[in-house]
Amino acid sequence: MKLTKEELIEKIQGSEVADEVKMSLLEDVSDSFETIDKSKFIEVEKYDELKDKYIKRFSEGAVTEEAPATEEPEVNHEIQISDLFEEV
């Protein structure tokens, strides 16, 4: 059974131990239960998710076949001689 910080403190205060031992235990409990800034953990988690996403994305791109080249229509480059000279 897990106890919350408050429940653990009440249990220590209700125990029949020397006051010095109680104080030591209470200090240890309050130090152990300090609030932790979880923003760094969230940033690392997001970084790992993005890293996995891009590794998956780019590794899949390397495995896939090349896209077929699109065929361009042929352009007729024939020039008529009459197009080159103007009649005067």
N, C-alpha and C positions, 0 to 999 in steps of 0.2 A: 504494500500500500504506500503510495507516494503522498507526502505531506507538503502542504504549502509552507511558505516562509513563516507565516503567522502561527500556523498549527505547530510547527517545530519549535518556535520560540516559546509558546505556551507550554509545550511538553517539557522543555528544558527548565522553565521557571517553576513548574509544578513538581519537578523531581527533587529528591532528597539528597542533594550533593552539596559540597562546600560552596560557599559564595564565590570563591576565587575560580573554581572549576566552572560554575555557571557563567561567570563573566567571560571566561575564555571561550566557552562554547558559543555564547551569544555573539561574541565578536567574530568568531569563525563563520557562523551562520550568516550574519549580515554581510560579511565580505564575500561569501560564496554566492549569495543571491543578488548581487548588484545587478542593476539593469545593464544590458549589453546593447550597444548601438548596432542594430541589425542592418543598417543601410549598406555597409560594406559587404555583408554576406549576400544581399540582394543584388548588388552591382556585380559581384563575382558570378553569381548564378546567371544573370542576364548575359554577361560576357561569354560564359560557357555555352549557353544556348545559341547565341549568335555565331560563335566559333563553329559549333557542330553543324549549324544550319548552312554556313558558307562552305565548310569542308564537304558536306554532302552535296551541295549544289555544284561545286566546281569539280569534284571527283566524278560525279555523274556525267558532267559535260565532257570530260576527257574520254569516257568509255563509249559514249554514243557515237553512232556513225556520222560521217560528215554529211551535211545537207547537200542534196543534188544541186549542181549548178543550174541556174535558170538559163534557158536558151533564149538568146536575143534574136529577134528577126533579122534576116539579111537585109542590108541596105544596098540599094542599087546605086553604084557610084559612076555610072556611065554618063559621059558628057557628050552632048552632040556638038559638032563643029559649028553648027549654025548658032548655038547658044553663046559661043565665044566671041563672035564678031557681030558688030552691029552693021546693018546695011545703011549706007549713006545715000 
